[in-house]
Amino acid sequence: MKNNACQHLSIANSKIGEIMICPECGVVHLSLQSISLRLDLTAFAELSKMVAQAQTTIEHAQNFTPEQKSHDSPHTFH
């Protein structure tokens, strides 16, 4: 009888959590403190792109001068 339990391999970790993958089923397990998400590889790739885009937007907004921040932009926040 074959054991179908997931074998989680840790692929990244930091002080806020850990990312593991099950090579058998292709599911990525993202654990952040009290939150745990299971994502297929496509969904994880999309989440990664979205987080990277958000980080770029944040960094861009932080580099504006005070005068530039006074003009409303769809990618700036105050």
CNS distance restraints for C-alpha pairs under 8 A (distance, minus, plus):
assign (resid   6 and name CA) (resid  22 and name CA) 5.83 0.50 0.50
assign (resid   6 and name CA) (resid  24 and name CA) 7.01 0.50 0.50
assign (resid   6 and name CA) (resid  25 and name CA) 7.36 0.50 0.50
assign (resid   7 and name CA) (resid  21 and name CA) 7.96 0.50 0.50
assign (resid   7 and name CA) (resid  22 and name CA) 5.45 0.50 0.50
assign (resid   7 and name CA) (resid  23 and name CA) 7.42 0.50 0.50
assign (resid   7 and name CA) (resid  24 and name CA) 7.50 0.50 0.50
assign (resid   8 and name CA) (resid  20 and name CA) 5.68 0.50 0.50
assign (resid   8 and name CA) (resid  21 and name CA) 5.35 0.50 0.50
assign (resid   8 and name CA) (resid  22 and name CA) 4.80 0.50 0.50
assign (resid   8 and name CA) (resid  23 and name CA) 7.74 0.50 0.50
assign (resid   9 and name CA) (resid  20 and name CA) 5.18 0.50 0.50
assign (resid   9 and name CA) (resid  21 and name CA) 5.29 0.50 0.50
assign (resid   9 and name CA) (resid  22 and name CA) 6.28 0.50 0.50
assign (resid   9 and name CA) (resid  23 and name CA) 7.87 0.50 0.50
assign (resid  10 and name CA) (resid  18 and name CA) 7.17 0.50 0.50
assign (resid  10 and name CA) (resid  19 and name CA) 6.00 0.50 0.50
assign (resid  10 and name CA) (resid  20 and name CA) 4.22 0.50 0.50
assign (resid  10 and name CA) (resid  21 and name CA) 6.58 0.50 0.50
assign (resid  11 and name CA) (resid  18 and name CA) 7.86 0.50 0.50
assign (resid  11 and name CA) (resid  19 and name CA) 5.80 0.50 0.50
assign (resid  11 and name CA) (resid  20 and name CA) 5.42 0.50 0.50
assign (resid  11 and name CA) (resid  21 and name CA) 6.96 0.50 0.50
assign (resid  12 and name CA) (resid  18 and name CA) 5.78 0.50 0.50
assign (resid  12 and name CA) (resid  19 and name CA) 5.14 0.50 0.50
assign (resid  12 and name CA) (resid  20 and name CA) 7.04 0.50 0.50
assign (resid  13 and name CA) (resid  17 and name CA) 5.70 0.50 0.50
assign (resid  13 and name CA) (resid  18 and name CA) 4.11 0.50 0.50
assign (resid  13 and name CA) (resid  19 and name CA) 6.11 0.50 0.50
assign (resid  14 and name CA) (resid  18 and name CA) 6.41 0.50 0.50
assign (resid  16 and name CA) (resid  32 and name CA) 5.79 0.50 0.50
assign (resid  16 and name CA) (resid  33 and name CA) 6.32 0.50 0.50
assign (resid  17 and name CA) (resid  30 and name CA) 7.63 0.50 0.50
assign (resid  17 and name CA) (resid  31 and name CA) 5.41 0.50 0.50
assign (resid  17 and name CA) (resid  32 and name CA) 4.38 0.50 0.50
assign (resid  17 and name CA) (resid  33 and name CA) 5.96 0.50 0.50
assign (resid  18 and name CA) (resid  30 and name CA) 6.16 0.50 0.50
assign (resid  18 and name CA) (resid  31 and name CA) 5.32 0.50 0.50
assign (resid  18 and name CA) (resid  32 and name CA) 6.71 0.50 0.50
assign (resid  19 and name CA) (resid  28 and name CA) 7.01 0.50 0.50
assign (resid  19 and name CA) (resid  29 and name CA) 5.70 0.50 0.50
assign (resid  19 and name CA) (resid  30 and name CA) 4.67 0.50 0.50
assign (resid  19 and name CA) (resid  31 and name CA) 6.31 0.50 0.50
assign (resid  20 and name CA) (resid  28 and name CA) 5.80 0.50 0.50
assign (resid  20 and name CA) (resid  29 and name CA) 5.03 0.50 0.50
assign (resid  20 and name CA) (resid  30 and name CA) 6.55 0.50 0.50
assign (resid  21 and name CA) (resid  26 and name CA) 6.84 0.50 0.50
assign (resid  21 and name CA) (resid  27 and name CA) 5.79 0.50 0.50
assign (resid  21 and name CA) (resid  28 and name CA) 4.42 0.50 0.50
assign (resid  21 and name CA) (resid  29 and name CA) 5.91 0.50 0.50
assign (resid  22 and name CA) (resid  26 and name CA) 5.52 0.50 0.50
assign (resid  22 and name CA) (resid  27 and name CA) 5.50 0.50 0.50
assign (resid  22 and name CA) (resid  28 and name CA) 6.56 0.50 0.50
assign (resid  23 and name CA) (resid  27 and name CA) 7.39 0.50 0.50
assign (resid  26 and name CA) (resid  40 and name CA) 6.28 0.50 0.50
assign (resid  26 and name CA) (resid  41 and name CA) 6.36 0.50 0.50
assign (resid  27 and name CA) (resid  38 and name CA) 6.38 0.50 0.50
assign (resid  27 and name CA) (resid  39 and name CA) 5.63 0.50 0.50
assign (resid  27 and name CA) (resid  40 and name CA) 4.74 0.50 0.50
assign (resid  27 and name CA) (resid  41 and name CA) 6.31 0.50 0.50
assign (resid  28 and name CA) (resid  38 and name CA) 5.69 0.50 0.50
assign (resid  28 and name CA) (resid  39 and name CA) 5.17 0.50 0.50
assign (resid  28 and name CA) (resid  40 and name CA) 6.05 0.50 0.50
assign (resid  28 and name CA) (resid  41 and name CA) 6.54 0.50 0.50
assign (resid  28 and name CA) (resid  44 and name CA) 6.95 0.50 0.50
assign (resid  29 and name CA) (resid  36 and name CA) 6.98 0.50 0.50
assign (resid  29 and name CA) (resid  37 and name CA) 5.72 0.50 0.50
assign (resid  29 and name CA) (resid  38 and name CA) 4.69 0.50 0.50
assign (resid  29 and name CA) (resid  39 and name CA) 6.52 0.50 0.50
assign (resid  30 and name CA) (resid  36 and name CA) 5.62 0.50 0.50
assign (resid  30 and name CA) (resid  37 and name CA) 5.06 0.50 0.50
assign (resid  30 and name CA) (resid  38 and name CA) 6.42 0.50 0.50
assign (resid  30 and name CA) (resid  39 and name CA) 7.86 0.50 0.50
assign (resid  31 and name CA) (resid  35 and name CA) 5.78 0.50 0.50
assign (resid  31 and name CA) (resid  36 and name CA) 4.32 0.50 0.50
assign (resid  31 and name CA) (resid  37 and name CA) 6.40 0.50 0.50
assign (resid  32 and name CA) (resid  36 and name CA) 6.23 0.50 0.50
assign (resid  39 and name CA) (resid  43 and name CA) 5.71 0.50 0.50
assign (resid  39 and name CA) (resid  44 and name CA) 5.63 0.50 0.50
assign (resid  40 and name CA) (resid  44 and name CA) 6.16 0.50 0.50
assign (resid  41 and name CA) (resid  45 and name CA) 6.16 0.50 0.50
assign (resid  42 and name CA) (resid  46 and name CA) 6.33 0.50 0.50
assign (resid  43 and name CA) (resid  47 and name CA) 6.13 0.50 0.50
assign (resid  44 and name CA) (resid  48 and name CA) 6.10 0.50 0.50
assign (resid  45 and name CA) (resid  49 and name CA) 6.31 0.50 0.50
assign (resid  46 and name CA) (resid  50 and name CA) 6.18 0.50 0.50
assign (resid  47 and name CA) (resid  51 and name CA) 6.14 0.50 0.50
assign (resid  48 and name CA) (resid  52 and name CA) 6.14 0.50 0.50
assign (resid  49 and name CA) (resid  53 and name CA) 6.11 0.50 0.50
assign (resid  50 and name CA) (resid  54 and name CA) 6.19 0.50 0.50
assign (resid  51 and name CA) (resid  55 and name CA) 6.19 0.50 0.50
assign (resid  52 and name CA) (resid  56 and name CA) 6.24 0.50 0.50
assign (resid  53 and name CA) (resid  57 and name CA) 6.23 0.50 0.50
assign (resid  54 and name CA) (resid  58 and name CA) 6.19 0.50 0.50
assign (resid  55 and name CA) (resid  59 and name CA) 6.16 0.50 0.50
assign (resid  56 and name CA) (resid  60 and name CA) 6.03 0.50 0.50
assign (resid  57 and name CA) (resid  61 and name CA) 6.11 0.50 0.50
assign (resid  57 and name CA) (resid  75 and name CA) 6.43 0.50 0.50
assign (resid  57 and name CA) (resid  76 and name CA) 7.59 0.50 0.50
assign (resid  58 and name CA) (resid  62 and name CA) 6.19 0.50 0.50
assign (resid  58 and name CA) (resid  76 and name CA) 7.85 0.50 0.50
assign (resid  59 and name CA) (resid  63 and name CA) 6.42 0.50 0.50
assign (resid  60 and name CA) (resid  64 and name CA) 6.91 0.50 0.50
assign (resid  61 and name CA) (resid  69 and name CA) 7.86 0.50 0.50
assign (resid  61 and name CA) (resid  75 and name CA) 7.27 0.50 0.50
assign (resid  61 and name CA) (resid  76 and name CA) 5.35 0.50 0.50
assign (resid  61 and name CA) (resid  77 and name CA) 7.02 0.50 0.50
assign (resid  64 and name CA) (resid  68 and name CA) 5.68 0.50 0.50
assign (resid  64 and name CA) (resid  69 and name CA) 6.05 0.50 0.50
assign (resid  65 and name CA) (resid  69 and name CA) 6.29 0.50 0.50
assign (resid  66 and name CA) (resid  70 and name CA) 6.52 0.50 0.50
assign (resid  67 and name CA) (resid  71 and name CA) 7.32 0.50 0.50
assign (resid  69 and name CA) (resid  76 and name CA) 7.29 0.50 0.50
assign (resid  69 and name CA) (resid  78 and name CA) 7.55 0.50 0.50
assign (resid  72 and name CA) (resid  76 and name CA) 6.96 0.50 0.50
assign (resid  73 and name CA) (resid  77 and name CA) 7.99 0.50 0.50
